[in-house]
Amino acid sequence: MKPNALVDFQTAQELKAIGFDSPTSPYFDKKGTLKGPRGVVLLKTFNNNRGYSFFSAPKWDTAARWLRFQGYYIQVSLTPDYKFNLDIASREPYLVRNYGIYSNYKEAIIQGVKEAINIIKQK
């Protein structure tokens, strides 16, 4: 797994603060160093944000999927000029908002996760 496919340390901390608990193998220690096994992983090595000094490091798509189950829908759609439009919808508070156009999918999904976390923190 490429390290840049994973959330950054700050986002991992924010996800933990809002309750992220999906199992991930890679994790950050309290200093922000990415750790964890690579390749085939045994279930017992998964980190569900347990422990005060560990922060799960999910992929950006995994974080977006978890946010969807929390009621925050990150929608990335292709525009006619092959750019990526970002919308976020939430159930509570009910909100549908456009967060701009991005040149690639990865930029859009990263910004979507960060904006959804901000919406949750402001509740």
Legacy VTK file of the C-alpha trace (Angstrom):
# vtk DataFile Version 3.0
C-alpha trace
ASCII
DATASET POLYDATA
POINTS 123 float
0.000 0.000 0.000
1.349 3.404 -0.929
1.718 5.726 2.071
0.143 8.616 0.133
-3.083 6.571 -0.220
-3.514 6.895 3.547
-4.850 9.838 5.505
-2.252 12.178 6.953
-1.475 12.316 10.683
-3.620 15.392 11.382
-6.630 13.819 9.657
-6.063 10.558 11.573
-6.167 12.524 14.839
-9.349 14.324 13.807
-11.006 11.067 12.726
-10.228 9.522 16.095
-11.641 12.579 17.870
-14.990 12.194 16.037
-15.197 8.452 16.701
-13.570 6.646 13.761
-13.362 2.986 14.769
-13.067 0.940 11.567
-10.256 -1.626 11.608
-7.051 -0.568 9.879
-3.653 -2.176 9.868
-1.433 0.886 9.368
-1.455 3.417 12.177
0.401 6.473 13.432
2.149 6.553 16.772
1.811 9.652 18.978
4.763 11.278 17.190
3.084 10.916 13.790
5.264 8.064 12.509
3.410 5.674 10.207
3.648 2.115 11.500
2.021 -1.233 10.992
2.481 -4.338 8.901
2.508 -4.296 5.115
0.964 -6.867 2.797
-0.994 -9.776 4.290
-2.234 -8.871 7.745
-3.589 -10.990 10.575
-6.827 -9.744 12.105
-5.210 -9.454 15.539
-2.862 -6.757 14.188
-5.698 -4.409 13.236
-5.923 -1.110 15.090
-9.436 0.203 15.752
-8.161 3.448 17.285
-7.681 1.636 20.562
-5.206 3.149 22.931
-4.509 6.786 23.614
-1.258 6.936 21.652
-2.314 5.203 18.415
-4.220 6.710 15.523
-5.707 4.485 12.809
-4.462 5.368 9.315
-7.203 4.408 6.851
-7.180 5.053 3.131
-8.962 8.230 2.094
-11.747 6.168 0.484
-12.192 4.162 3.698
-12.522 7.383 5.699
-15.107 8.676 3.179
-17.082 5.408 3.440
-17.050 5.606 7.263
-18.273 9.217 7.091
-21.111 8.093 4.802
-22.254 5.625 7.490
-22.204 8.546 9.943
-24.582 10.473 7.661
-22.139 12.602 5.650
-22.207 11.822 1.936
-19.163 12.860 -0.075
-20.158 12.934 -3.730
-17.453 13.309 -6.372
-18.781 13.559 -9.913
-17.140 14.052 -13.291
-17.838 17.337 -15.066
-18.186 17.665 -18.865
-14.650 19.094 -19.031
-13.202 16.050 -17.160
-12.726 17.681 -13.791
-14.174 16.520 -10.488
-17.035 18.280 -8.716
-17.280 17.860 -4.913
-20.602 17.972 -3.062
-21.258 17.007 0.548
-24.708 16.156 1.863
-25.522 15.449 5.482
-28.598 14.230 7.312
-28.155 16.178 10.520
-27.910 19.049 10.168
-29.538 18.681 6.751
-27.112 20.232 4.333
-26.162 19.965 0.683
-23.247 22.104 -0.333
-20.831 22.325 -3.222
-17.145 22.477 -2.307
-15.720 23.247 -5.723
-14.097 21.667 -8.742
-10.823 19.713 -8.560
-8.401 18.568 -11.228
-8.300 14.953 -10.023
-10.354 12.520 -7.962
-7.806 12.184 -5.173
-7.761 15.943 -4.477
-11.571 15.972 -4.374
-11.919 13.012 -2.003
-9.217 14.362 0.327
-10.939 17.751 0.509
-14.312 16.029 0.950
-13.096 14.052 3.965
-11.567 17.156 5.534
-14.700 19.252 4.969
-16.987 16.524 6.367
-14.812 16.322 9.495
-15.108 20.115 9.872
-18.918 19.893 9.581
-18.978 17.265 12.346
-16.638 19.287 14.583
-18.923 22.347 14.245
-22.034 20.445 15.382
LINES 1 124
123 0 1 2 3 4 5 6 7 8 9 10 11 12 13 14 15 16 17 18 19 20 21 22 23 24 25 26 27 28 29 30 31 32 33 34 35 36 37 38 39 40 41 42 43 44 45 46 47 48 49 50 51 52 53 54 55 56 57 58 59 60 61 62 63 64 65 66 67 68 69 70 71 72 73 74 75 76 77 78 79 80 81 82 83 84 85 86 87 88 89 90 91 92 93 94 95 96 97 98 99 100 101 102 103 104 105 106 107 108 109 110 111 112 113 114 115 116 117 118 119 120 121 122
